[in-house]
Amino acid sequence: MSENIDKEYKKVAQVINSAGGTPFPVTDTLIELLKHLVEEEHLGFIRAFRKKKSQTMDQLKESSGLSEEEIEKKVKVLAKMGLIFNQPSSQGLMIYRLMPFVNVGVFEYMFMKELEDTPENRELAQLFGKIKTESRERLNANYDAVVSFLEKMPPIDRTIPFRKNKATGKEIVIDQELEVGEQKILLAQTVEELVEKFDDIAVGHCFCRHHKDLLGDPCKQTNDRENCFTFGKSARYTSEQGFSRMISKEEALKIFKSAEEDGLVHKAYHPNFDIKRDETSICNCCTCCCGQAGGPTVNATNYISQVNQEICVGCGTCVEHCHTKSMIMNDDGKAENTGDLCIGCGVCAYFCPENAIILVENQRKVVIAPPRPN
């Protein structure tokens, strides 16, 4: 009997993996995690999404064989753990979408809400941590193939740059001298533009830092936790499910300002990694906790930082704050951007005490591979 149940959980894990995001290998650890999250009575309903990941109520009634009342009961349970996204379309038709384990799904939503430090929640954190460790081990075993795959991937996130220098309060200079090409995509390039763009804004806990807190390894860069934003339809969903709370534009800007003071990078996310579509969320990322810190990840940016060698005094502040280690000290004792890994976040320009760094327009995809295994 137990063996049959395990087979059912494995089938459901494969269905969830096919919902998008970043799939996890179907291991014993993943099955243990799924058992921790989902009761047996909901397995059949999740399998109803195996052919079509987004369905209307009528479609779900046909694919699941359940009544509308039964479906609503199951959706209510599964939406609370980030497995079902239930929001109306632009035409007002309710759509039920199966969500993946991660990027963006169960992991992000479960740790976006405030979790008590209980044995059950620590177990949840440990299971996700173990899965990530196993994934890194598989990545290392297939390193060259993974890097080749990253080169072909669309950007997972998009950098929103800092726009002021901390020491002077002046706007960071934006130089348009580099050719950006005919395919330039005109998107919101400041957090202020994004905040103004959306009427519905919600904030929840940073899921990466919250996860690390439950593992007993708190963030070394910031004490702030409630700085993970969702917008529009995603804001309505996360607030309805208790993952976040709705806030005003004014409060959102205050939280972004605090994130900049701590040197956290603004990263925007778009539906299905398509940066031509409206943003769904913004993370404020640190160097020690965030899941994509140190790679592997693929980022979209419109800028690259450039150091004025005549003004730079070689203090090394920018090197210290650079998230991707793109900034180095050169043979002349001055800061220099090596370029390849620069995501144009502007953190270096924000902290530079001499205001010696500008941002140059340079729209591109940045592939950040993990360190090559020894």
Secondary structure, 3 states (H helix, E strand, C coil): CHHHHHHHHHHHHHHHHCCCCCCCCCCHHHHHHHHHHCCHHHHHHHHCCCCCCEECHHHHHHHHCCCHHHHHHHHHHHHCCCCEEEEECCCCCEEEEECCCCCCCHHHHHHHCCCCCCHHHHHHHHHHHHHHHHHHHHHHHCHHHHHHHHHHCCCCEEEECCCECCCCCCECCEECCCCCCCCCCCCCCCHHHHHHHCCCEEEECCHHHHHHHHCCCCCCCCCCCCCEEEEHHHHHHHHHCCCEEECCHHHHHHHHHHHHHCCCEEEEECHHHCCCCCCCEEEEECCCCCCCCCCCEEEEEEEEEEECCCCCCCCCHHHHHCCCCCEEECCCCCEEECCCCCCCCCHHHHHCCCCCEEEEEEEEEEEECCCCCC
